[in-house]
Amino acid sequence: MSYLFPNYKRKNIELISGTKNRLVDENGQTYLDFTSGIGVMNLGYNDAELNHILAEQANLLWHTPNLYENHLQEKVAQKLANGNDYVSYFCNSGAEANEAAIKLARKVTGRSKMITFTNSFHGRTYGAMSATGQTSIHEGFQPLVPDFVHVPFNQIQPLRQAIDTDTAAVMLELIQGEGGVIPADSSWIQSVAALCQEVGALLIVDEIQTGIGRTGTFYAYEQYQIQPDIFTLAKGLGNGIPVGAMLGKKEFASAFSAGSHGSTFGGNKLAMRVADQVVTRINQPEFLNNVQQLSEQLVSGLKKITKKSSLIREIRGKGLMIGIEVVNQESLEWVMELLEANGLLALKAGQTVLRLLPPLTLSKEELNQALIIFEQVFNQGGKP
Ligand SMILES: *Cc1c(COP(=O)(O)O)cnc(C)c1O
């Protein structure tokens, strides 16, 4: 028997080592990784510098409670603010970061209504799950946290009808990740921000998947000409060391007064040393420009390959967060199987979208190798 809950659908391979942008399974088979462990390993695997820093901190001190000063948290928080007036709260995961965001929004506004979007994904804890706009994720867990309202994504009229002066916040992903790699329209985001302003609701941006360089800018919101009131981070922040963060405008700081919220492990020394290094390396113009260049090459290569394919509906995304929508669920299954058999690991999003999230350190050679594999798979044009 298995001693584990069967709450994950697992593939029948175990990955046991990795270097840079490649992984090796227990049989010695090597894969080009286009998953980054679901948008986590933005600097790739077995990075010498990160290994060194983690080992150095491990030999010094792993953890102190948040009852003592922590200059590493200050250092990372300053870097995450990225020149703006944001303050940080550190936790250990995306769901926890969103919980903190929801709690802060309610405390700051004194209102309870939260508006989120169909197909969104915000995590599995009660608040974050209630925010998530997918009924399949709610099933069997009701009653949910009250006062969450879901409206269609990229449409202004339903939001206009739902939003009012009881609304604490509107919360959204700028590219819906789990929901199918669906980018928000720029003009729609402008209208959302304006509606929030009008009624005094906060705008919360969930950057858990889109943040830390993933979309070609340090934060995705930079590409939408908005300044969120609150935003959340996790996945790429620790390159595999569990860490999350919730950032809010400085004027909200007093709402999280001493004793109002907290976490035992949040922002511990190991996580902060690694996050400091990750943020420092990714938030560089050359690094981010390279992500944009890789993105252009990958997207144009994919478009060229799939131009004649009747399998593909659309290729979309930003930076190295790319979705390839195929015609149906069955096709997605065999595409993923064939990619794996050809030595490339990729992800699914929604029912019909192949999601590509390679490490941001992908090389041009690896990109070209990946395109050769995609060509082989997509141009099979039928079942394996
Ligand atoms: C993954 C994800 C979460 C949840 O993060 P966990 O660390 O799994 O709790 C929340 N929001 C978005 C947009 C995500 O992609």
The ligand as a Gaussian input file, in Angstrom:
#p B3LYP/6-31G(d) Opt

LIG

0 1
 C        0.656000      28.213000      -7.349000
 C       -0.218000      29.381000      -7.172000
 C       -0.801000      29.674000      -5.918000
 C       -0.668000      28.767000      -4.725000
 O        0.647000      28.639000      -4.276000
 P        1.009000      27.470000      -3.221000
 O        2.459000      27.752000      -2.892000
 O        0.800000      26.171000      -3.917000
 O        0.113000      27.637000      -2.060000
 C       -1.564000      30.818000      -5.818000
 N       -1.748000      31.645000      -6.854000
 C       -1.204000      31.401000      -8.064000
 C       -1.422000      32.361000      -9.191000
 C       -0.427000      30.250000      -8.268000
 O        0.080000      29.995000      -9.464000

